[in-house]
Amino acid sequence: LIETSMLTLVNYASLVATNAARHRLMAGPDATLLEFGLRRAQGPDGGVSASRYAYLGGFDGTSNLEAGRQFGIPCKGTHAHSYVQSHRGFEDVGDSRLKLLDGTACPDFIALVREQMAVLNGIK
């Protein structure tokens, strides 16, 4: 019984960290790699531990705020999905300014989103 428990703990950590390290090797040292797997992780602490193992394997940050709090992993790329889902469209957003971490603001976030959507649509 102890062997099974130990293998379960080691195998999962090894799986995530090894895959993260492979991504790092392929992307190179200058690429920014972020982990966004919280919703797909399994188990009661799967998301937090997966974020930790991905960071140990070479990723630069996570969208998992709890993993960032517990382990000091830089948090990046996260936003409140409930905020996005509470709007039916761009016209529902009253204030199009977006405050950035450095204290400055993006004067028209909606225009920025539309511009990026046009770029992405042009790639298809």
Protein Blocks (a to p, Z undefined) as FASTA:
>chain_A
ZZmmmmmmmmmmmmmmmmmmmmmmmnopmbccddfklmmpgcjklmmmmmmmmmmnopab
dfblklmmmnopacehiacfklmmmpgbfklpmblcdcdfkopacfblmlmmmmmmmmmm
mmZZ
